[in-house]
Every structure is written in C-alpha cells, then in structure tokens.
C-alpha cells in the first residue's frame, strides 16, 4: 500500500513523501552541511516580500477536502497535540491517501527541537505518515468501528529538506 503525505507550511506545500505504509524508516545518511544549506535557503526565502493572505489561499483554491479534521477525529483515536493529520485531500479506498498537516511554530515540539532553529522532528513526520495509513486502513471494508491501528515498522525514509513552520 502506498501512502502520500503532504506537509503544509504556513505559506506553501513543502514536502511530499511516497512510502510503504508499514515499511518506513529514517535514513541516517543526511549530512549536516545539506541540512544547514537547506535552512539557509529557507531563511533567504523569508526575506522575500510577503504574498498576502489572498495569494496564499489561492494556492489551494482547487483542493477538495475528502476528510476534514472532524471526520479524522471520528476515525483515529489521536488528539492534540499528537493528531498529526489536519485533513485528507485525496483518497483511494484501501490504496492511498494524501493528507495535509499545517505546521505552525506554536506546536509543543518546537520549543525544544530546536529553540533557535525549529525543525519538525523526523519521528513525528513518520508518525504523521502512520496516522494517514491508519485512516486508509480503518476505512477498509471489514475494519471494526473504533478499532485501533498500530504502526508495525519503518524502513527506507529519506529526508530531502527539513519541515519548518
């Protein structure tokens, strides 16, 4: 089963992963220099003029919500601050889904990861993928209402750039 997760930063969609739902693991091959370079690029992007609310909203104007946050709360047992899928915008029953997580600076993990350089922890990104996989699995025929979905393991995830608020 393939699952895609879209991490939505405050101004634009930032990263898309396509992974096996039960086979996703962090890569230890990321280099510090690559991470530093990506952070510097993000800082440089912050110096560009603001697009404004209307222009930002126009980026997602054609995106249809399949499962809202209220729908997701009925499917998954997770709640704030550990519910990491805000909405599902694409869904193929039993096969795949595309979810959005709005990453904002006021989330609790950013106070310690890292105070002067907030980066969403990779383990939470993987958890978001697991929750999206849970939405797909718990909507499959034969799934019991209120069933609990357990993530079995991870293998082969690579981060191309940090997820920042």
Backbone as a printed PyTorch tensor [residue, N CA C, xyz], in Angstrom:
tensor([[[  0.8480,  -1.1690,   0.0000],
         [  0.0000,   0.0000,   0.0000],
         [  0.8920,   1.2300,   0.0000]],

        [[  0.6040,   2.1860,  -0.8610],
         [  1.3500,   3.4350,  -0.9120],
         [  0.5410,   4.5270,  -0.2360]],

        [[  1.2280,   5.3810,   0.5150],
         [  0.5810,   6.4890,   1.1940],
         [  1.4110,   7.7350,   0.9220]],

        [[  0.7780,   8.8230,   0.5910],
         [  1.4830,  10.0900,   0.4200],
         [  1.0420,  11.0240,   1.5190]],

        [[  1.9800,  11.8230,   1.9930],
         [  1.6470,  12.8240,   2.9990],
         [  2.2180,  14.1500,   2.5600]],

        [[  1.4240,  15.1690,   2.5960],
         [  1.8720,  16.4970,   2.2150],
         [  1.9670,  17.3360,   3.4720]],

        [[  3.1640,  17.8250,   3.7660],
         [  3.3390,  18.7050,   4.9220],
         [  3.1250,  20.1310,   4.4490]],

        [[  2.1900,  20.8160,   5.0600],
         [  1.8480,  22.1710,   4.6410],
         [  2.4760,  23.1630,   5.6010]],

        [[  3.4060,  23.9610,   5.1070],
         [  3.9880,  25.0060,   5.9320],
         [  3.0460,  26.1960,   5.8990]],

        [[  3.3980,  27.2410,   6.6170],
         [  2.4970,  28.3770,   6.7300],
         [  2.2540,  29.0770,   5.4070]],

        [[  3.1780,  28.9870,   4.4650],
         [  2.9770,  29.7090,   3.2110],
         [  2.8420,  28.8270,   1.9800]],

        [[  3.2940,  27.5840,   2.0320],
         [  3.2040,  26.7520,   0.8490],
         [  3.3450,  25.2850,   1.1960]],

        [[  2.9580,  24.4310,   0.2600],
         [  3.1450,  22.9950,   0.4730],
         [  4.6290,  22.7210,   0.3690]],

        [[  5.1880,  22.0520,   1.3910],
         [  6.6410,  21.9660,   1.4670],
         [  7.2430,  20.6450,   1.0310]],

        [[  6.6170,  19.5250,   1.3170],
         [  7.2890,  18.2690,   1.0240],
         [  6.2680,  17.1760,   0.7860]],

        [[  6.5890,  16.2710,  -0.1100],
         [  5.7120,  15.1400,  -0.3650],
         [  6.5440,  13.8750,  -0.2510]],

        [[  6.0410,  12.9070,   0.5130],
         [  6.7110,  11.6240,   0.6340],
         [  5.8020,  10.5590,   0.0730]],

        [[  6.3640,   9.5820,  -0.6000],
         [  5.6020,   8.4210,  -1.0290],
         [  6.3140,   7.2170,  -0.4370]],

        [[  5.6600,   6.5030,   0.4440],
         [  6.3160,   5.4270,   1.1710],
         [  5.3690,   4.2490,   1.3330]],

        [[  5.9240,   3.0910,   1.6610],
         [  5.1010,   1.9460,   2.0010],
         [  4.5560,   2.1700,   3.3990]],

        [[  3.2750,   1.9650,   3.5820],
         [  2.6150,   2.2960,   4.8390],
         [  3.2260,   1.5980,   6.0450]],

        [[  3.6720,   0.3560,   5.9030],
         [  4.2220,  -0.3530,   7.0420],
         [  5.7340,  -0.5080,   6.9610]],

        [[  6.3530,   0.0900,   5.9620],
         [  7.7820,  -0.0690,   5.7740],
         [  8.4250,   1.2940,   5.5520]],

        [[  8.6120,   2.0650,   6.6260],
         [  9.1420,   3.4130,   6.5070],
         [ 10.1830,   3.6420,   7.5870]],

        [[ 11.4330,   3.9810,   7.2530],
         [ 12.4010,   4.2380,   8.3200],
         [ 13.2750,   5.4320,   8.0120]],

        [[ 13.7020,   6.1330,   9.0750],
         [ 14.5600,   7.2920,   8.8780],
         [ 15.9170,   6.8820,   8.3230]],

        [[ 16.4350,   7.6910,   7.4390],
         [ 17.7590,   7.4610,   6.8700],
         [ 18.8010,   8.1530,   7.7330]],

        [[ 19.8930,   7.5010,   7.9610],
         [ 20.9610,   8.1120,   8.7290],
         [ 21.9750,   8.7750,   7.7950]],

        [[ 21.6460,   8.8720,   6.5010],
         [ 22.5980,   9.3960,   5.5330],
         [ 22.5340,  10.9050,   5.3430]],

        [[ 21.6260,  11.5920,   6.0170],
         [ 21.5190,  13.0460,   5.8460],
         [ 22.7530,  13.7200,   6.4400]],

        [[ 23.3260,  14.6570,   5.7200],
         [ 24.5260,  15.3180,   6.2130],
         [ 24.1740,  16.6630,   6.8330]],

        [[ 24.9930,  17.0860,   7.7700],
         [ 24.7650,  18.3550,   8.4420],
         [ 24.8750,  19.5010,   7.4550]],

        [[ 25.8430,  19.4270,   6.5410],
         [ 26.0170,  20.5290,   5.5960],
         [ 24.7880,  20.6830,   4.7040]],

        [[ 24.1870,  19.5720,   4.3010],
         [ 22.9810,  19.6320,   3.4870],
         [ 21.8420,  20.2700,   4.2720]],

        [[ 21.6870,  19.8740,   5.5410],
         [ 20.6510,  20.4380,   6.3960],
         [ 20.8780,  21.9300,   6.6020]],

        [[ 22.1170,  22.3070,   6.8390],
         [ 22.4440,  23.7180,   7.0400],
         [ 22.1390,  24.5240,   5.7890]],

        [[ 22.5140,  23.9800,   4.6250],
         [ 22.2550,  24.6700,   3.3650],
         [ 20.7590,  24.8650,   3.1570]],

        [[ 19.9630,  23.8410,   3.4400],
         [ 18.5180,  23.9560,   3.2770],
         [ 17.9340,  24.9780,   4.2400]],

        [[ 18.4440,  25.0260,   5.4620],
         [ 17.9670,  26.0100,   6.4320],
         [ 18.2860,  27.4220,   5.9450]],

        [[ 19.5040,  27.6090,   5.4040],
         [ 19.8860,  28.9250,   4.8960],
         [ 19.0050,  29.3290,   3.7200]],

        [[ 18.6430,  28.3660,   2.8640],
         [ 17.7420,  28.6560,   1.7540],
         [ 16.3690,  29.0690,   2.2770]],

        [[ 15.9050,  28.4130,   3.3270],
         [ 14.6060,  28.7610,   3.9160],
         [ 14.6570,  30.1630,   4.5190]],

        [[ 15.7720,  30.4930,   5.1750],
         [ 15.9180,  31.8340,   5.7330],
         [ 15.9210,  32.8800,   4.6250]],

        [[ 16.6080,  32.5820,   3.5050],
         [ 16.6550,  33.5120,   2.3830],
         [ 15.2600,  33.7140,   1.8060]],

        [[ 14.4700,  32.6550,   1.7760],
         [ 13.1020,  32.7510,   1.2620],
         [ 12.2460,  33.6440,   2.1680]],

        [[ 12.5640,  33.6650,   3.4630],
         [ 11.8170,  34.5090,   4.3940],
         [ 12.0390,  35.9890,   4.1160]],

        [[ 13.1750,  36.3380,   3.4870],
         [ 13.4830,  37.7250,   3.1840],
         [ 12.6970,  38.2540,   1.9940]],

        [[ 12.0430,  37.3570,   1.2450],
         [ 11.2670,  37.7970,   0.0940],
         [  9.9700,  38.4370,   0.5710]],

        [[  9.4110,  39.3520,  -0.2050],
         [  8.1820,  40.0290,   0.2120],
         [  7.0380,  39.0370,   0.4220]],

        [[  6.1610,  39.3670,   1.3500],
         [  5.0140,  38.5260,   1.6570],
         [  4.0330,  38.5150,   0.4900]],

        [[  3.4220,  37.3480,   0.2490],
         [  2.4490,  37.2060,  -0.8340],
         [  1.0950,  37.7720,  -0.4390]],

        [[  0.7870,  37.7520,   0.8240],
         [ -0.5300,  38.1840,   1.2800],
         [ -1.4690,  37.0020,   1.3890]],

        [[ -2.4670,  37.1550,   2.2410],
         [ -3.4020,  36.0700,   2.5290],
         [ -4.1760,  35.5680,   1.3250]],

        [[ -4.6420,  36.4720,   0.4740],
         [ -5.4270,  36.0550,  -0.6950],
         [ -4.5910,  35.2270,  -1.6550]],

        [[ -3.3530,  35.6370,  -1.8880],
         [ -2.4780,  34.9100,  -2.8120],
         [ -2.1380,  33.5310,  -2.2600]],

        [[ -1.9150,  33.4540,  -0.9690],
         [ -1.6060,  32.1660,  -0.3540],
         [ -2.8180,  31.2420,  -0.4240]],

        [[ -3.9930,  31.7710,  -0.1070],
         [ -5.2130,  30.9730,  -0.1730],
         [ -5.4880,  30.4930,  -1.5850]],

        [[ -5.1330,  31.2740,  -2.5870],
         [ -5.3530,  30.8950,  -3.9770],
         [ -4.5390,  29.6590,  -4.3600]],

        [[ -3.4220,  29.4050,  -3.6610],
         [ -2.5930,  28.2330,  -3.9670],
         [ -3.3490,  26.9270,  -3.7490]],

        [[ -4.2940,  26.9190,  -2.8310],
         [ -5.0460,  25.6980,  -2.5230],
         [ -6.5230,  25.8270,  -2.8660]],

        [[ -6.8630,  26.7780,  -3.6980],
         [ -8.2690,  27.0380,  -4.0380],
         [ -8.9640,  25.8100,  -4.6230]],

        [[ -8.2780,  25.0780,  -5.4880],
         [ -8.8840,  23.9270,  -6.1490],
         [ -8.7800,  22.6230,  -5.3770]],

        [[ -8.2280,  22.6560,  -4.1620],
         [ -8.0480,  21.4380,  -3.3720],
         [ -9.3440,  21.1210,  -2.6320]],

        [[ -9.8540,  19.9270,  -2.8730],
         [-11.0810,  19.4810,  -2.2260],
         [-10.7400,  18.6550,  -0.9870]],

        [[-11.4070,  18.9240,   0.1140],
         [-11.1910,  18.1540,   1.3420],
         [-12.0800,  16.9160,   1.3140]],

        [[-11.4580,  15.7460,   1.4070],
         [-12.1870,  14.4740,   1.4430],
         [-12.5840,  14.1580,   2.8880]],

        [[-11.6080,  14.2440,   3.8070],
         [-11.8560,  14.0550,   5.2310],
         [-11.4070,  15.3210,   5.9550]],

        [[-12.3080,  15.9670,   6.6620],
         [-11.9780,  17.1580,   7.4460],
         [-11.3800,  16.7230,   8.7820]],

        [[-10.9510,  17.6850,   9.5710],
         [-10.4100,  17.3510,  10.8970],
         [-11.4710,  16.6790,  11.7720]],

        [[-12.7150,  17.0650,  11.5990],
         [-13.8010,  16.4350,  12.3540],
         [-13.9850,  14.9740,  11.9340]],

        [[-13.8950,  14.7100,  10.6270],
         [-14.0030,  13.3300,  10.1260],
         [-12.8440,  12.4850,  10.6440]],

        [[-11.6440,  13.0640,  10.6300],
         [-10.4510,  12.3400,  11.0850],
         [-10.5710,  12.0040,  12.5680]],

        [[-11.1300,  12.9100,  13.3660],
         [-11.3070,  12.6520,  14.7940],
         [-12.2520,  11.4810,  15.0440]],

        [[-13.1620,  11.2160,  14.1170],
         [-14.0660,  10.0730,  14.2470],
         [-13.3820,   8.7620,  13.8490]],

        [[-12.2970,   8.8550,  13.0640],
         [-11.5980,   7.6670,  12.5770],
         [-10.4430,   7.2830,  13.4890]],

        [[ -9.6010,   8.2630,  13.8320],
         [ -8.3970,   7.9990,  14.6250],
         [ -8.6190,   8.3240,  16.0990]],

        [[ -7.9560,   7.5890,  16.9930],
         [ -8.0840,   7.8840,  18.4170],
         [ -7.1950,   9.0450,  18.8730]],

        [[ -6.2730,   9.4950,  18.0400],
         [ -5.3310,  10.5510,  18.4070],
         [ -6.0250,  11.8950,  18.6080]],

        [[ -5.4820,  12.6990,  19.5060],
         [ -5.9660,  14.0460,  19.7640],
         [ -4.7720,  14.9770,  19.9300]],

        [[ -5.0270,  16.2940,  19.8880],
         [ -3.9710,  17.2700,  20.0510],
         [ -3.2340,  17.0070,  21.3590]],

        [[ -1.9160,  17.1040,  21.3820],
         [ -1.0260,  17.5620,  20.3250],
         [ -0.4930,  16.4530,  19.4310]],

        [[ -1.0600,  15.2510,  19.5370],
         [ -0.4910,  14.1390,  18.7840],
         [ -1.2790,  13.7570,  17.5430]],

        [[ -2.3380,  14.4430,  17.2280],
         [ -3.0320,  14.2150,  15.9590],
         [ -2.2820,  15.0130,  14.9040]],

        [[ -1.6650,  14.3280,  13.9570],
         [ -0.7470,  14.9780,  13.0240],
         [ -1.2550,  15.0210,  11.5860]],

        [[ -2.5330,  14.7750,  11.3790],
         [ -3.1390,  14.9140,  10.0500],
         [ -4.3080,  15.8780,  10.2060]],

        [[ -4.2530,  17.0050,   9.5110],
         [ -5.3150,  18.0080,   9.6140],
         [ -6.4740,  17.7430,   8.6690]],

        [[ -6.1640,  17.2610,   7.4700],
         [ -7.2170,  16.9060,   6.5220],
         [ -6.6560,  15.9750,   5.4590]],

        [[ -7.5480,  15.2870,   4.7810],
         [ -7.1850,  14.4020,   3.6820],
         [ -7.7770,  15.0100,   2.4190]],

        [[ -6.9090,  15.1980,   1.4080],
         [ -7.3540,  15.8620,   0.1800],
         [ -7.4470,  14.9260,  -1.0240]],

        [[ -6.8590,  13.7450,  -0.9150],
         [ -7.0180,  12.7080,  -1.9440],
         [ -7.1700,  11.3820,  -1.2180]],

        [[ -8.0060,  10.5040,  -1.7740],
         [ -8.2510,   9.2350,  -1.1060],
         [ -8.7190,   8.2000,  -2.1150]],

        [[ -8.0270,   7.0570,  -2.1430],
         [ -8.4520,   5.8870,  -2.9090],
         [ -8.6330,   4.7760,  -1.8910]],

        [[ -9.8570,   4.3500,  -1.6960],
         [-10.1860,   3.3700,  -0.6600],
         [ -9.2590,   2.1580,  -0.7060]],

        [[ -8.6290,   1.8790,   0.4370],
         [ -7.7650,   0.7260,   0.5790],
         [ -6.4240,   0.8280,  -0.1210]],

        [[ -6.1400,   1.9440,  -0.7890],
         [ -4.8960,   2.0560,  -1.5550],
         [ -4.0000,   3.2070,  -1.1130]],

        [[ -4.5250,   4.4280,  -1.1160],
         [ -3.6700,   5.5640,  -0.8400],
         [ -4.4730,   6.7770,  -0.3930]],

        [[ -3.7500,   7.7230,   0.1950],
         [ -4.3620,   8.9760,   0.6160],
         [ -3.2950,  10.0630,   0.5960]],

        [[ -3.7230,  11.2820,   0.4360],
         [ -2.8340,  12.4410,   0.5530],
         [ -3.4090,  13.2980,   1.6620]],

        [[ -2.6080,  13.5250,   2.7100],
         [ -3.0550,  14.3030,   3.8520],
         [ -2.2590,  15.5740,   3.9920]],

        [[ -2.8250,  16.5280,   4.6990],
         [ -2.1490,  17.8030,   4.9360],
         [ -2.0280,  18.0340,   6.4320]],

        [[ -0.8480,  18.4690,   6.8260],
         [ -0.5670,  18.8630,   8.2100],
         [ -0.0890,  20.3010,   8.1600]],

        [[ -0.7910,  21.1940,   8.8170],
         [ -0.3730,  22.5850,   8.8980],
         [  0.6550,  22.6930,  10.0180]],

        [[  1.8870,  22.9930,   9.6550],
         [  2.9860,  23.0490,  10.6150],
         [  3.1490,  24.4980,  11.0790]],

        [[  2.8770,  24.7410,  12.3670],
         [  2.9640,  26.0940,  12.9050],
         [  3.9410,  26.1490,  14.0720]],

        [[  4.5140,  27.3160,  14.3080],
         [  5.5400,  27.4920,  15.3310],
         [  5.0300,  27.2440,  16.7480]],

        [[  3.7320,  27.3570,  16.9880],
         [  3.2120,  27.1920,  18.3480],
         [  3.0500,  25.7310,  18.7670]],

        [[  3.4700,  24.7810,  17.9540],
         [  3.3760,  23.3690,  18.3380],
         [  4.4370,  23.0520,  19.3940]],

        [[  4.0910,  22.2010,  20.3700],
         [  4.9540,  21.9840,  21.5300],
         [  6.3570,  21.4690,  21.2210]],

        [[  6.5300,  20.6560,  20.1870],
         [  7.8600,  20.0990,  19.9150],
         [  8.8710,  21.1460,  19.4680]],

        [[  8.4070,  22.2950,  18.9700],
         [  9.3380,  23.3220,  18.5040],
         [ 10.0380,  24.0630,  19.6430]],

        [[  9.5280,  23.9850,  20.8620],
         [ 10.2020,  24.6580,  21.9750],
         [ 11.5380,  24.0040,  22.2870]],

        [[ 11.6930,  22.7310,  21.9740],
         [ 12.9550,  22.0470,  22.2460],
         [ 13.6390,  21.4880,  21.0180]],

        [[ 13.0390,  21.5920,  19.8460],
         [ 13.6100,  20.9900,  18.6250],
         [ 13.5570,  21.9850,  17.4820]],

        [[ 14.3210,  22.8730,  17.3530],
         [ 15.3260,  23.4410,  18.2370],
         [ 14.9140,  24.8800,  18.5040]],

        [[ 15.1680,  25.4400,  19.6950],
         [ 14.6350,  26.7540,  20.0450],
         [ 14.9500,  27.8640,  19.0350]],

        [[ 16.1790,  27.9120,  18.5360],
         [ 16.5570,  28.9650,  17.5900],
         [ 16.4760,  28.5170,  16.1370]],

        [[ 16.1200,  27.2650,  15.9080],
         [ 16.0550,  26.7070,  14.5590],
         [ 14.9850,  25.6160,  14.5320]],

        [[ 13.7040,  25.9950,  14.5680],
         [ 12.6410,  24.9970,  14.6750],
         [ 12.5630,  24.0770,  13.4530]],

        [[ 12.6270,  22.7850,  13.7170],
         [ 12.5210,  21.7600,  12.6800],
         [ 11.5770,  20.6870,  13.2140]],

        [[ 10.6040,  20.2830,  12.4070],
         [  9.6980,  19.2190,  12.8370],
         [ 10.4850,  17.9110,  12.9230]],

        [[ 10.4880,  17.2590,  14.0880],
         [ 11.2500,  16.0130,  14.2440],
         [ 10.8170,  14.9430,  13.2280]],

        [[ 11.8060,  14.2610,  12.6860],
         [ 11.5390,  13.2140,  11.6990],
         [ 10.6140,  12.1350,  12.2260]],

        [[ 10.7350,  11.8050,  13.5050],
         [  9.8830,  10.7760,  14.0740],
         [  8.4150,  11.2070,  14.0460]],

        [[  8.1460,  12.5110,  14.1840],
         [  6.7650,  12.9970,  14.0880],
         [  6.2820,  12.9960,  12.6380]],

        [[  7.1970,  13.2090,  11.6990],
         [  6.8280,  13.1190,  10.2890],
         [  6.4300,  11.6810,   9.9430]],

        [[  7.1880,  10.7310,  10.4650],
         [  6.8630,   9.3210,  10.2480],
         [  5.5440,   8.9760,  10.9400]],

        [[  5.3250,   9.5040,  12.1420],
         [  4.0550,   9.2770,  12.8460],
         [  2.8880,   9.8310,  12.0400]],

        [[  3.0800,  10.9880,  11.3960],
         [  2.0260,  11.5530,  10.5490],
         [  1.7040,  10.6080,   9.4010]],

        [[  2.7450,   9.9990,   8.8200],
         [  2.5300,   9.0150,   7.7640],
         [  1.7490,   7.8130,   8.2990]],

        [[  2.1180,   7.3660,   9.5000],
         [  1.4250,   6.2280,  10.1030],
         [ -0.0440,   6.5530,  10.3510]],

        [[ -0.3250,   7.7720,  10.8040],
         [ -1.7120,   8.1620,  11.0360],
         [ -2.4900,   8.2120,   9.7290]],

        [[ -1.8620,   8.6990,   8.6700],
         [ -2.5280,   8.7190,   7.3790],
         [ -2.7840,   7.2900,   6.8890]],

        [[ -1.8150,   6.4050,   7.0910],
         [ -2.0130,   4.9950,   6.7550],
         [ -3.1450,   4.4060,   7.5900]],

        [[ -3.2390,   4.8360,   8.8500],
         [ -4.3310,   4.3820,   9.7140],
         [ -5.6880,   4.7990,   9.1850]],

        [[ -5.7730,   6.0090,   8.6470],
         [ -7.0320,   6.4670,   8.0590],
         [ -7.4240,   5.5660,   6.9020]],

        [[ -6.4410,   5.2270,   6.0520],
         [ -6.7200,   4.3430,   4.9120],
         [ -7.1630,   2.9660,   5.4070]],

        [[ -6.4070,   2.3980,   6.3440],
         [ -6.7060,   1.0410,   6.8270],
         [ -8.0190,   0.9550,   7.5980]],

        [[ -8.3000,   1.9630,   8.4120],
         [ -9.5100,   1.9190,   9.2240],
         [-10.7760,   2.2250,   8.4220]],

        [[-10.6190,   2.6370,   7.1750],
         [-11.7680,   2.8560,   6.2970],
         [-12.0140,   1.6630,   5.3720]],

        [[-11.1480,   0.6530,   5.4630],
         [-11.2850,  -0.5230,   4.6030],
         [-12.4550,  -1.3880,   5.0560]],

        [[-13.0190,  -2.0890,   4.0990],
         [-14.1130,  -2.9980,   4.4060],
         [-13.6360,  -4.0360,   5.4140]],

        [[-14.4460,  -4.2640,   6.4290],
         [-14.1120,  -5.2430,   7.4620],
         [-13.4510,  -4.6420,   8.6980]],

        [[-13.0250,  -3.3800,   8.6170],
         [-12.4350,  -2.7310,   9.7930],
         [-13.5470,  -2.4290,  10.7920]],

        [[-13.3100,  -2.7790,  12.0370],
         [-14.3070,  -2.5540,  13.0830],
         [-14.3490,  -1.0850,  13.4730]],

        [[-15.5290,  -0.5170,  13.6510],
         [-15.6150,   0.8610,  14.1240],
         [-14.9290,   0.9930,  15.4820]],

        [[-14.0880,   2.0000,  15.6220],
         [-13.3690,   2.2030,  16.8740],
         [-12.1260,   1.3460,  17.0200]],

        [[-11.7650,   0.5890,  15.9820],
         [-10.5690,  -0.2450,  16.0430],
         [ -9.3290,   0.6460,  16.1820]],

        [[ -8.2800,   0.1010,  16.7700],
         [ -7.0300,   0.8380,  16.9430],
         [ -6.0310,   0.3150,  15.9210]],

        [[ -5.3700,   1.2510,  15.2430],
         [ -4.3800,   0.9300,  14.2180],
         [ -2.9940,   1.0660,  14.8310]],

        [[ -2.1750,   0.0080,  14.7270],
         [ -0.8080,   0.0630,  15.2450],
         [  0.1740,   0.0500,  14.0890]],

        [[  1.1370,   0.9510,  14.1470],
         [  2.1800,   1.0610,  13.1320],
         [  3.1850,  -0.0580,  13.3740]],

        [[  3.4790,  -0.8640,  12.3570],
         [  4.3020,  -2.0550,  12.5280],
         [  5.8020,  -1.8160,  12.3980]],

        [[  6.2360,  -0.8820,  11.5840],
         [  7.6670,  -0.6680,  11.4230],
         [  7.9640,   0.3500,  10.3470]],

        [[  9.2330,   0.6950,  10.2460],
         [  9.6560,   1.6920,   9.2720],
         [ 10.9190,   1.2350,   8.5670]],

        [[ 11.0490,   1.6380,   7.3090],
         [ 12.2050,   1.2100,   6.5300],
         [ 12.3170,   2.0700,   5.2750]],

        [[ 13.4130,   2.7640,   5.0710],
         [ 13.6950,   3.4310,   3.8110],
         [ 13.2520,   4.8720,   3.6160]],

        [[ 12.9670,   5.6270,   4.6760],
         [ 12.5770,   7.0340,   4.5020],
         [ 13.8300,   7.8870,   4.3790]],

        [[ 13.7960,   8.8520,   3.4780],
         [ 14.8940,   9.8070,   3.3250],
         [ 14.3130,  11.2010,   3.3500]],

        [[ 14.9550,  12.0830,   4.0770],
         [ 14.5030,  13.4600,   4.1510],
         [ 15.2960,  14.2950,   3.1660]],

        [[ 14.5830,  15.0400,   2.3310],
         [ 15.2450,  15.8780,   1.3360],
         [ 15.4330,  17.2980,   1.8330]],

        [[ 14.5370,  17.7700,   2.6980],
         [ 14.7180,  19.0690,   3.3270],
         [ 13.8980,  19.1000,   4.6160]],

        [[ 14.2920,  19.9670,   5.5440],
         [ 13.5900,  19.9980,   6.8320],
         [ 12.1910,  20.5850,   6.6880]],

        [[ 11.3000,  20.1230,   7.5560],
         [  9.9570,  20.7100,   7.6320],
         [ 10.0220,  21.7440,   8.7270]],

        [[  9.7860,  22.9920,   8.3410],
         [  9.8730,  24.1050,   9.2760],
         [  8.5490,  24.8670,   9.2670]],

        [[  8.2460,  25.5440,  10.3720],
         [  6.9810,  26.3070,  10.3930],
         [  7.0420,  27.5300,   9.4830]]])
